[in-house]
Amino acid sequence: VFAVPGVHVLRLWRLDDGKALARVPELERLRVLRVIGGASAAQLNALFDSPHLSALTALHLDNNRANDSTAVLLADGRFPRLAELRLRLNAIGNSGAFALARSPHLESLALLDV
């Protein structure tokens, strides 16, 4: 998929190895990432440790198994351009939602769907 230089939206129907994907430098081209259903919090957290995702403006994680630790990672400043964050049907509780809502690093965020 990364052989095509114009790709800036990626929809993953399955995330098997977030750590391996996190090492792919071509992730820097992405503006929108959609992980569609079933990814564990550990896989998502490993992916979000990538230094190559800072240009994301939209992140859609509906119907996965993201949890409060995932929300804390998303709120810590690694996604400064993020304008849209969708986290419906995950395992994020009050502490994760508060971390996102109160984050000083998500200044561009216009949509938070938890």
C-alpha positions in Angstrom: 0.0 0.0 0.0 2.9 2.4 0.7 4.3 1.9 -2.8 1.7 4.5 -3.9 3.1 7.9 -2.8 -0.3 9.6 -2.9 -1.9 7.4 -0.3 -2.8 9.6 2.7 -5.8 7.6 4.1 -5.4 4.1 5.4 -8.2 1.7 6.5 -6.9 -1.3 8.3 -9.5 -4.1 8.6 -7.1 -6.0 10.8 -4.1 -5.0 12.9 -1.9 -8.1 13.6 1.3 -6.4 14.6 1.1 -2.8 15.7 4.8 -2.8 16.7 5.9 -3.8 13.2 3.6 -1.3 11.5 4.9 1.4 13.8 8.4 1.1 12.3 7.2 1.8 8.7 8.5 5.3 7.9 5.9 5.8 5.1 3.3 6.3 7.8 4.5 9.9 7.8 2.4 10.5 4.7 -0.9 9.5 6.4 -3.4 12.1 7.4 -6.3 9.7 8.2 -6.0 6.3 9.9 -8.9 4.0 10.4 -8.5 0.8 12.4 -11.8 -1.0 11.9 -12.8 -3.4 14.6 -11.1 -5.9 16.9 -7.6 -4.4 17.6 -6.5 -4.9 21.2 -5.3 -2.1 23.4 -1.8 -3.6 23.3 -1.7 -3.6 19.5 -3.1 -0.1 19.3 -0.7 1.2 21.9 2.3 -0.4 20.1 1.2 1.3 16.9 0.8 4.7 18.6 4.4 4.5 19.8 5.4 5.2 16.2 7.3 8.4 15.6 5.8 8.4 12.1 2.2 9.3 12.8 2.5 12.9 13.9 0.9 14.2 10.7 -2.5 12.5 11.4 -5.5 14.8 11.3 -8.1 12.1 11.8 -8.0 8.9 13.8 -10.9 6.5 13.7 -10.8 3.6 16.2 -14.5 2.7 16.5 -15.3 -0.9 17.7 -11.8 -1.9 18.9 -10.6 -2.7 22.4 -8.8 0.6 23.1 -8.8 1.3 26.9 -7.8 4.1 29.3 -4.1 3.5 28.7 -4.8 4.0 24.9 -6.6 7.3 25.6 -3.7 8.5 27.8 -1.3 7.8 24.9 -3.5 9.7 22.5 -3.6 12.7 24.8 0.1 13.0 25.5 1.1 15.2 22.5 2.1 12.7 19.9 -0.7 13.8 17.6 -0.5 17.6 17.5 -2.5 18.0 14.3 -5.4 15.7 15.3 -8.7 17.4 14.5 -11.0 14.3 14.7 -10.8 11.4 17.1 -13.4 8.7 17.1 -13.3 6.1 19.8 -16.9 4.7 20.0 -17.5 1.1 21.2 -14.2 0.7 23.0 -13.3 0.1 26.6 -12.5 3.7 27.5 -13.8 4.8 30.9 -14.1 8.1 32.6 -10.3 8.5 33.3 -9.5 8.0 29.6 -12.2 10.3 28.5 -11.1 13.0 31.0 -7.4 12.6 29.8 -8.5 13.3 26.3 -10.9 16.1 27.1 -8.4 17.9 29.3 -5.3 17.4 27.2 -3.4 20.6 26.4 -1.8 18.8 23.5 -5.0 18.3 21.4 -5.6 22.0 20.6 -6.6 21.2 17.0 -9.2 18.7 18.1 -12.7 19.7 16.8 -14.4 16.3 17.2 -14.0 13.9 20.1 -16.4 10.9 19.9 -15.9 8.6 22.9 
